[in-house]
Amino acid sequence: MRRTAAGAAESSMHALRRARFALFILLVALIAAILGSFCLGRYAISLPTLLGLIRDGVLGRTPQADPTAVTVFYSVRLPRILAAALIGAALAAAGAAYQGLFRNPMVSPDLLGASSGAGFGAAVGLMLSLNLLWVSVLAFVLGVCAVLLAYGVSAVIGRGGNAVLVLILTGMVVSSLFSAFTSIIKYVADPDDKLPAITFWLMGGLSNITMDNLLMLLPPMAVGFVPLLLLRWRLNVLSCGEEEAQALGLNTRRLRAVFIFCATVLTSSSVAVSGVIGWVGLVIPHVARIFVGPNYRYLLPASLLTGATFLILADDIARSAFAAEIPLGILTSVIGAPFFILLLLRERKRGT
């Protein structure tokens, strides 16, 4: 018995050290991706110039580099790279939280209609010729409203039944409904002006990101990230099942509402700024599990770091691979779908 307990303790410590080392490697990879992305582009910035710009910025000194390099660094690449990191981390964290909350590895952050609602809000804003700031605000508000609608309807319908299943089904209905609304907007939009803008926005991208967009993104990101990180260990209990969590004294309904709210804020704010970027919230948590295992104490931070690194690298390809920039949502789908098939094949081989 003692040997068994000692072996279990040693195995647990080994898993802990492995998870911490993996988090360190993922952090180093993220820093390397950020630095490399600053240098990459149609206007190349050398590493010494980049380090000089960073040093001057930290010390508050006037930049000594070429004026063009300064403009590209501060006005183009800094907001774009930081936005890619934040959005990638947000979508991956929301996807990991949903997969634990609903005990289903196949769900993604748009399960309850956040992406569809935000897409409809942006389509309405673009059709009304609002500026990009108000388009983002309208997208965020309608993304949150879509999830509130799904949650409210499921709360009424699901009393006394399987609340999680009813919530998933209601979310699918609401998502389909807002997608239909978006199709109506596209159908009546001016085909020479409004329709191309709506279509391009729905494809997703970071080409129009500015520091104002980035500053607008920070408050909702903080609202979403902080509770998720503080309560992430409770996802381990919720992923075991409703009855087990209640037996341990957890208020599952309240916790579910908190996690759904945080994931919704992260998803809606991301879609409001970048458009619809798919597959990140579905694939990245699976990749993070390979590095750190299923424990949400480490899985959620690993998902944040992996998602941020992935979207930065994907955006580098989108803006540098061809003469014309590729919509980021298309690129993540091209990368994510085959990769997810490989993950499924890997799990199948492991199961056999």
C-alpha positions in Angstrom: 0.0 0.0 0.0 2.8 2.4 0.9 4.7 1.6 -2.3 1.5 2.3 -4.3 1.0 5.6 -2.6 4.6 6.6 -3.0 4.5 5.6 -6.7 1.3 7.7 -7.2 2.9 10.7 -5.5 6.0 10.4 -7.6 3.9 10.1 -10.8 2.0 13.2 -9.8 5.1 15.2 -9.1 6.5 14.1 -12.5 3.3 15.3 -14.2 3.5 18.6 -12.4 7.2 19.2 -13.4 6.3 18.2 -17.0 3.4 20.6 -17.1 5.4 23.5 -15.7 8.3 22.8 -18.2 5.8 22.7 -21.0 4.3 26.1 -20.0 7.8 27.5 -19.9 8.5 26.2 -23.4 5.2 27.6 -24.7 6.0 31.0 -23.2 9.4 31.0 -24.9 7.8 30.0 -28.2 5.3 32.9 -27.9 8.0 35.5 -27.2 10.0 34.1 -30.2 6.9 34.3 -32.4 6.3 37.9 -31.4 9.9 39.0 -32.1 10.0 37.1 -35.4 6.7 38.7 -36.5 8.0 42.2 -35.9 10.9 41.5 -38.3 8.7 39.7 -40.9 6.8 41.6 -43.6 7.1 43.5 -46.9 9.1 46.1 -45.0 11.8 44.0 -43.2 13.0 45.2 -39.8 16.3 43.7 -38.7 16.7 42.2 -35.3 19.1 44.9 -34.0 16.8 47.6 -35.2 13.8 45.9 -33.5 15.7 45.5 -30.2 16.7 49.2 -30.4 13.1 50.2 -30.9 12.0 48.1 -28.0 14.7 49.5 -25.8 13.9 53.1 -26.8 10.2 52.4 -26.1 10.8 50.9 -22.7 13.2 53.8 -21.7 10.9 56.4 -23.1 13.5 57.8 -25.5 13.1 59.2 -28.9 13.5 56.3 -31.4 16.9 56.4 -33.2 15.9 54.1 -36.1 14.8 55.0 -39.6 11.4 56.9 -39.5 9.8 54.3 -41.8 10.8 51.5 -39.5 9.4 53.5 -36.5 6.1 54.0 -38.3 5.8 50.4 -39.3 6.7 49.2 -35.8 4.3 51.4 -33.8 1.4 52.0 -36.3 1.2 48.7 -38.1 2.9 45.7 -36.5 2.6 46.5 -32.8 -1.2 46.7 -32.7 -1.6 43.9 -35.1 0.7 41.4 -33.4 -0.7 42.2 -29.9 -4.3 41.9 -31.2 -3.4 38.5 -32.8 -2.0 37.3 -29.5 -5.0 38.5 -27.5 -7.6 37.1 -29.9 -5.8 33.8 -30.3 -5.5 33.4 -26.5 -9.1 34.5 -26.0 -10.6 32.0 -28.5 -8.4 29.2 -27.3 -9.3 29.9 -23.6 -13.1 30.1 -24.5 -12.9 26.8 -26.4 -11.1 25.0 -23.6 -13.6 26.3 -21.0 -16.6 25.2 -23.2 -15.1 21.8 -23.8 -14.7 21.2 -20.0 -18.0 22.8 -19.2 -20.0 20.7 -21.6 -17.8 17.6 -21.3 -17.5 17.5 -25.1 -14.1 17.8 -26.9 -16.0 18.7 -30.1 -17.5 22.1 -29.0 -16.1 25.5 -29.9 -16.6 29.1 -28.6 -19.4 29.8 -31.1 -21.5 26.9 -29.7 -24.1 29.3 -28.1 -24.2 31.8 -30.9 -21.6 34.4 -29.9 -19.9 34.4 -33.3 -23.2 34.4 -35.3 -24.6 37.2 -33.2 -21.5 39.3 -33.5 -21.4 38.7 -37.2 -25.0 39.9 -37.6 -24.2 43.0 -35.5 -21.2 43.8 -37.7 -23.2 43.2 -40.9 -25.9 45.7 -39.6 -23.2 48.2 -38.7 -21.6 48.0 -42.1 -24.9 48.2 -43.9 -25.7 51.4 -41.9 -22.2 52.9 -42.9 -21.1 53.2 -39.3 -17.4 53.7 -38.6 -15.3 50.7 -37.5 -15.5 51.5 -33.9 -19.3 51.4 -33.8 -19.3 48.3 -36.0 -17.2 46.6 -33.4 -19.4 47.8 -30.5 -22.5 46.6 -32.3 -20.9 43.3 -33.0 -19.9 42.8 -29.4 -23.3 43.7 -28.0 -25.2 41.4 -30.3 -22.7 38.6 -29.7 -23.5 38.9 -26.0 -27.2 39.2 -26.6 -27.2 36.0 -28.7 -25.7 34.0 -25.9 -28.1 35.6 -23.3 -31.0 34.6 -25.5 -29.8 31.0 -25.8 -29.1 30.9 -22.0 -32.5 32.5 -21.1 -34.5 30.2 -23.4 -32.6 27.1 -22.1 -33.2 28.2 -18.5 -37.0 28.2 -19.2 -37.1 25.0 -21.2 -34.5 23.0 -19.3 -36.1 23.1 -15.8 -36.1 19.6 -14.4 -34.3 18.1 -17.3 -30.8 17.9 -18.8 -29.8 21.5 -18.5 -26.5 21.1 -20.4 -28.1 19.3 -23.4 -30.9 21.8 -23.6 -28.4 24.7 -23.5 -26.4 23.2 -26.4 -29.5 22.6 -28.5 -30.8 26.1 -27.8 -27.4 27.6 -28.7 -27.5 25.7 -32.0 -30.9 27.2 -32.8 -29.9 30.7 -31.8 -26.7 30.4 -33.9 -28.7 29.3 -36.9 -31.2 32.1 -36.4 -28.6 34.9 -36.3 -26.8 33.3 -39.3 -30.1 33.6 -41.2 -30.4 37.2 -40.2 -26.9 37.9 -41.5 -27.8 36.2 -44.8 -30.8 38.5 -45.1 -28.6 41.6 -44.5 -26.2 40.3 -47.3 -29.1 39.7 -49.6 -30.5 43.2 -49.3 -27.1 45.0 -49.2 -25.7 47.0 -52.0 -23.7 44.5 -54.2 -21.3 47.2 -55.3 -20.4 48.7 -51.9 -21.9 47.1 -48.7 -21.9 43.5 -49.7 -18.1 43.2 -50.4 -17.4 44.9 -47.1 -19.7 42.6 -45.1 -18.3 39.5 -46.9 -14.7 40.5 -46.3 -15.3 41.3 -42.7 -17.0 37.9 -42.1 -13.9 36.2 -43.5 -11.9 37.5 -40.6 -8.6 39.5 -40.6 -6.4 41.9 -38.7 -5.5 44.3 -41.5 -7.5 47.2 -40.1 -6.3 46.9 -36.5 -5.2 50.1 -34.8 -4.1 51.0 -31.3 -7.7 52.3 -30.7 -9.0 48.9 -31.5 -6.5 47.3 -29.2 -7.3 49.6 -26.3 -11.0 48.9 -26.8 -10.2 45.2 -26.7 -8.3 45.2 -23.4 -11.2 45.8 -20.9 -13.5 42.9 -22.1 -10.5 40.7 -22.4 -9.6 41.4 -18.7 -13.2 40.7 -17.7 -13.1 37.4 -19.5 -9.6 36.2 -18.6 -9.4 36.9 -14.9 -12.3 34.9 -13.6 -11.5 32.0 -16.0 -7.9 31.8 -14.7 -8.9 32.2 -11.0 -11.7 29.5 -11.3 -10.0 27.2 -13.8 -9.5 24.4 -11.3 -13.3 24.0 -10.9 -13.5 23.1 -14.5 -11.8 19.8 -13.5 -14.8 19.1 -11.2 -17.5 20.3 -13.7 -15.9 18.1 -16.4 -16.6 15.0 -14.2 -20.3 15.6 -14.4 -23.2 17.6 -12.8 -23.9 15.2 -10.0 -20.3 14.8 -8.9 -19.8 18.5 -8.9 -22.9 19.1 -6.8 -21.9 16.3 -4.4 -18.7 18.2 -3.7 -20.7 21.3 -2.8 -20.3 23.3 -6.0 -23.2 25.5 -7.2 -23.1 24.2 -10.8 -25.7 26.5 -12.2 -23.8 29.6 -10.9 -20.4 28.3 -12.1 -21.8 27.4 -15.5 -23.2 31.0 -15.8 -19.8 32.5 -14.9 -17.9 30.4 -17.3 -20.4 31.0 -20.1 -20.3 34.7 -19.4 -16.5 34.8 -19.5 -16.2 32.7 -22.7 -18.9 34.8 -24.3 -17.2 38.1 -23.5 -13.9 36.7 -24.9 -15.5 35.4 -28.1 -17.7 38.4 -28.8 -14.9 40.9 -28.2 -12.6 38.9 -30.5 -15.1 38.6 -33.3 -16.0 42.3 -32.9 -12.4 43.3 -33.7 -11.2 40.6 -36.1 -14.3 39.1 -37.7 -15.1 35.4 -37.6 -11.9 33.4 -37.1 -12.8 29.7 -36.9 -11.1 26.5 -35.6 -8.8 28.2 -33.0 -11.1 27.5 -30.1 -11.7 23.9 -31.3 -8.2 22.7 -32.2 -5.9 24.6 -29.9 -7.2 23.1 -26.6 -6.5 19.6 -28.1 -2.9 20.7 -28.9 -2.5 22.1 -25.4 -3.6 18.8 -23.9 -0.8 17.1 -25.7 1.7 19.3 -23.9 0.2 19.5 -20.3 -2.5 16.9 -20.0 -6.2 17.4 -19.1 -5.7 19.2 -15.8 -7.3 22.7 -16.2 -4.9 24.3 -13.8 -2.3 23.9 -16.6 -4.5 23.3 -19.6 -6.1 26.8 -19.6 -2.8 28.7 -19.4 -1.3 26.3 -22.0 -4.3 27.0 -24.3 -3.8 30.8 -23.9 -0.1 30.6 -24.8 -0.7 28.1 -27.7 -3.6 30.0 -29.1 -1.7 33.3 -29.1 1.3 31.8 -30.8 -0.8 30.0 -33.4 -2.7 33.1 -34.4 0.4 35.3 -34.6 2.1 32.7 -36.9 -1.1 32.3 -39.0 -1.4 36.1 -39.4 2.3 36.2 -40.5 1.4 33.7 -43.3 -1.7 35.6 -44.1 0.1 38.9 -44.6 3.4 37.7 -46.1 2.8 34.5 -48.2 1.3 36.2 -51.2 1.1 39.6 -52.8 -2.5 40.1 -51.6 -3.3 39.4 -48.0 -5.3 36.2 -47.3 -8.3 36.5 -45.0 -7.3 35.1 -41.7 -10.5 33.1 -41.1 -9.9 31.3 -44.4 -6.3 30.5 -43.5 -7.1 29.2 -40.0 -9.8 26.9 -41.6 -7.3 25.6 -44.1 -4.8 24.9 -41.3 -7.2 23.8 -38.6 -9.4 21.3 -40.4 -6.6 18.9 -41.6 -4.8 19.3 -38.2 -8.0 18.3 -36.4 -8.4 15.2 -38.6 -4.8 14.3 -37.6 -5.7 14.7 -33.9 -8.7 12.5 -34.4 -6.6 9.8 -36.1 -4.1 10.1 -33.2 -6.8 9.5 -30.6 -8.2 6.6 -32.6 -4.8 4.9 -32.7 -4.4 5.5 -29.0 -7.8 4.0 -28.3 -7.0 0.8 -30.2 
